[in-house]
Amino acid sequence: MFKSLTQFLRQRPTRFRTRSESRDNQTDIRRLKSVESAIQEALKHAEREKSGLTERAEIARACVSGLIGSNVDEYRERDEKTESLLTESERELVTAANRINQLTAQISLFKRLLEVLNVAS
């Protein structure tokens, strides 16, 4: 490295040069494509997670509705094990619904980011 500003000034080229506009454009496009690719990958993973979780939650909901029964007074005759299972299932379904909402928001954000990137390029 240079020990002093004077040494630096003596060593520098006499003419300041930059890359060509074409090369700058290529670099910018490559950089944007890299970001776009990462967002598309994240979008794909979020959509896949949401789809799988939604499917599993629907199956769980159907199973729980079988445990609940269809008679109005059936809840009075449930054993402790069934009641505990229903309580735990409800908790899990609420957690799944919250995660699905988070994924929906992420997916929306990723899509907006892709729109912005498409406008920029």
C-alpha positions in Angstrom: 0.0 0.0 0.0 1.0 3.6 -0.3 2.8 5.2 2.7 1.8 8.7 1.8 -0.5 10.8 -0.3 2.4 12.0 -2.3 3.5 8.5 -3.2 -0.1 7.7 -4.2 -0.3 10.7 -6.4 2.9 9.8 -8.2 1.8 6.2 -8.8 -1.7 6.9 -10.1 -2.4 7.0 -13.8 -2.6 10.4 -15.4 -6.1 9.7 -16.8 -9.1 8.6 -14.8 -11.0 5.8 -16.6 -14.4 4.1 -16.1 -16.0 1.2 -17.7 -18.1 1.6 -20.8 -21.8 2.2 -20.5 -22.5 -1.1 -22.2 -20.4 -3.0 -19.6 -22.1 -1.1 -16.8 -25.5 -2.0 -18.2 -24.5 -5.7 -18.4 -23.3 -5.6 -14.8 -26.5 -4.0 -13.6 -28.6 -6.5 -15.5 -26.6 -9.4 -14.1 -27.0 -8.0 -10.6 -30.8 -7.5 -11.0 -31.2 -11.0 -12.4 -29.3 -12.4 -9.4 -31.7 -10.7 -7.0 -34.7 -11.7 -9.2 -33.6 -15.4 -9.1 -33.3 -15.4 -5.3 -36.8 -13.8 -5.0 -38.3 -16.4 -7.4 -36.7 -19.2 -5.4 -38.1 -17.8 -2.1 -41.5 -17.4 -3.8 -41.5 -21.0 -5.0 -40.6 -22.3 -1.5 -43.2 -20.1 0.2 -45.9 -21.2 -2.3 -44.9 -24.9 -1.8 -45.0 -24.5 2.0 -48.4 -22.8 1.9 -49.9 -25.4 -0.4 -48.7 -28.3 1.7 -49.7 -26.7 5.0 -53.1 -25.8 3.6 -53.7 -29.3 2.5 -52.6 -30.8 5.8 -54.8 -28.3 7.7 -57.9 -29.2 5.6 -57.3 -32.9 6.3 -56.9 -32.2 10.0 -60.0 -30.1 10.0 -62.0 -33.0 8.5 -60.7 -35.4 11.1 -61.5 -33.0 13.9 -65.0 -32.5 12.7 -65.5 -36.3 12.9 -64.4 -36.2 16.5 -66.7 -33.3 17.3 -69.7 -35.1 16.0 -73.0 -33.8 14.7 -75.3 -34.1 17.6 -76.0 -30.9 19.6 -75.4 -32.5 23.0 -72.5 -34.7 22.0 -69.9 -32.5 23.7 -71.4 -33.5 27.1 -70.6 -37.2 26.5 -67.0 -36.8 25.3 -64.3 -38.6 27.2 -61.3 -36.8 28.5 -59.0 -38.2 25.8 -61.2 -37.0 23.0 -61.6 -33.6 24.6 -57.8 -33.3 25.0 -57.3 -34.3 21.4 -59.8 -31.7 20.2 -58.2 -29.0 22.3 -54.7 -29.8 20.9 -56.1 -30.0 17.4 -57.7 -26.6 17.7 -54.4 -25.1 18.9 -52.5 -26.7 16.0 -55.1 -25.5 13.5 -54.9 -21.9 14.8 -51.1 -22.1 14.5 -51.4 -23.4 10.9 -53.9 -20.6 10.0 -51.4 -18.0 11.4 -48.6 -19.5 9.4 -50.7 -19.6 6.2 -51.5 -15.9 6.8 -47.7 -15.2 7.2 -46.9 -17.1 4.0 -49.7 -15.3 2.1 -48.1 -12.0 3.1 -44.7 -13.2 2.1 -45.9 -14.4 -1.3 -47.6 -11.1 -1.9 -44.4 -9.2 -1.0 -42.2 -11.4 -3.2 -44.6 -10.8 -6.1 -44.5 -7.0 -5.6 -40.7 -7.1 -5.4 -40.6 -9.0 -8.7 -42.9 -6.4 -10.3 -40.5 -3.7 -9.1 -37.5 -5.5 -10.5 -39.2 -6.0 -13.9 -39.9 -2.3 -14.1 -36.2 -1.6 -13.2 -34.8 -3.8 -15.8 
